[in-house]
Amino acid sequence: MKFQTRAIHAGQDPDARTGAVVPPIYQNVTHVMDEPGAHRGFDYLRSINPTRRALEECLAELEGATHCVCYSSGMAAATAVASTLKPGDHAIASHHVYAGTYRYFSKILSDYGIEITFVNTEDALNIQRALRGNTRMIWVETPGNPLGTISDIRAIAEIAHAHPGSPFVAVDSTMASPYCQQPLSLGADVVLHSTTKYISGHLDVLGGALMTNRQDLHDAFFYFQNATGPTPSPFDNWLTLRGVRTLGLRMQAHQENAMAVARFLESHPRVQWVMYCGLPSHPQHEVAKRQMTGFSGMVSADFEGGLEAVTEFTSRLKVWSLAESLGGVESLISHSATMTHAPLSREEQEEQGITQGVCRLSVGLEDAEDLVEDLRQALA
Ligand SMILES: Cc1ncc(COP(=O)(O)O)c(C=O)c1O
């Protein structure tokens, strides 16, 4: 079945007891047992819940995965992936990642005796060069934050799996959504989503998810969740599932609008450069065309005049909001150096190409003409 049909039906059979077409919210902590130790598939909310299960089945189906575990946030899901590493292990991660991931890897994980090497994964050979005998994980964010860089998932998976230690490849595919990219089909071992973003789609719920076809990794992810408790609430799962039902339709509209915005910005004299993986000018456009099933709705641009000019320009916007996060129906613009990537030092920002004029635009679902017109008047 096609994507949008699976988004509406996978994991969402009418309720067996009542016939409710929309899966109900099971807002309960515990389930009755038939006899000591024998439950009917559900025992305790931290471990398992019917509403969460419905969401997990649906997300697994959309990513072409056999397994999915949902968490209370994208960062909780990232922590579950890292929980498979042990002191003395080495990992390689994309330089261009969400700043929270960079902070977690560089400031917390390193204190647990796990060494992380950050490389530009846009060139897969950098991974080949960074591999060591004890490399256990390769973490790729594509499209990457905040510049929208693209890494070649298939090439990276081939390099990783040919290495004697066969490190697993985890792809943070949040900026693409399962509609625009299915990393497991390209050879990745794990897909991470901050479901806070496109998957839930309405900026009203926090969540994360891990999908994999590997039983050993799934068991570790489930064990971590059950043992440590970063469990999402049933209501949050229900809201997320409600968002998933329109994911394909929303993504088509996001990418149409993003193309209109990217083309406008590319033609504007006050914009130094634009990065949108759907534009032929994007340095990894050919890779994006090969590996993505859509270009998603994220555009990055460098505005002339740095922070001062961005402050003035964003204060004039009427439709766009100056705000963090992405993937909702409302269009958002964030100034990378002072907002999403503020946890990085100035040197770290510069190393990653985040200059003072760089903004990330999450193109929403308003009318494209209004979005472009608002940018035009604010830049005038
Ligand atoms: C690409 C990416 N991965 C992970 C996260 C973390 O997700 P959450 O905020 O749900 O913890 C974010 C948050 O912005 C993100 O943009």
The ligand as a Tripos MOL2 file, in Angstrom:
@<TRIPOS>MOLECULE
LIG
   16    16     1     0     0
SMALL
NO_CHARGES

@<TRIPOS>ATOM
      1 C1         17.2820   16.9430   13.8650 C.3       1 LIG1
      2 C2         16.8480   16.8910   15.2990 C.ar      1 LIG1
      3 N1         17.0890   15.7750   16.0140 N.ar      1 LIG1
      4 C3         16.7270   15.6740   17.3130 C.ar      1 LIG1
      5 C4         16.1030   16.7180   17.9700 C.ar      1 LIG1
      6 C5         15.7230   16.5830   19.4120 C.3       1 LIG1
      7 O1         14.3570   16.3730   19.4900 O.3       1 LIG1
      8 P1         13.4330   16.7730   20.7770 P.3       1 LIG1
      9 O2         13.3890   18.2560   20.8240 O.co2     1 LIG1
     10 O3         12.1330   16.1230   20.4640 O.co2     1 LIG1
     11 O4         14.1100   16.1850   21.9700 O.co2     1 LIG1
     12 C6         15.8330   17.9000   17.2750 C.ar      1 LIG1
     13 C7         15.1820   19.0400   17.9450 C.2       1 LIG1
     14 O5         15.0880   20.1310   17.4440 O.2       1 LIG1
     15 C8         16.2180   17.9850   15.9030 C.ar      1 LIG1
     16 O6         16.0070   19.1020   15.1810 O.3       1 LIG1
@<TRIPOS>BOND
     1     1     2 1
     2     2     3 ar
     3     2    15 ar
     4     3     4 ar
     5     4     5 ar
     6     5     6 1
     7     5    12 ar
     8     6     7 1
     9     7     8 1
    10     8     9 2
    11     8    10 1
    12     8    11 1
    13    12    13 1
    14    12    15 ar
    15    13    14 2
    16    15    16 1
@<TRIPOS>SUBSTRUCTURE
     1 LIG1         1 GROUP 0 **** ****
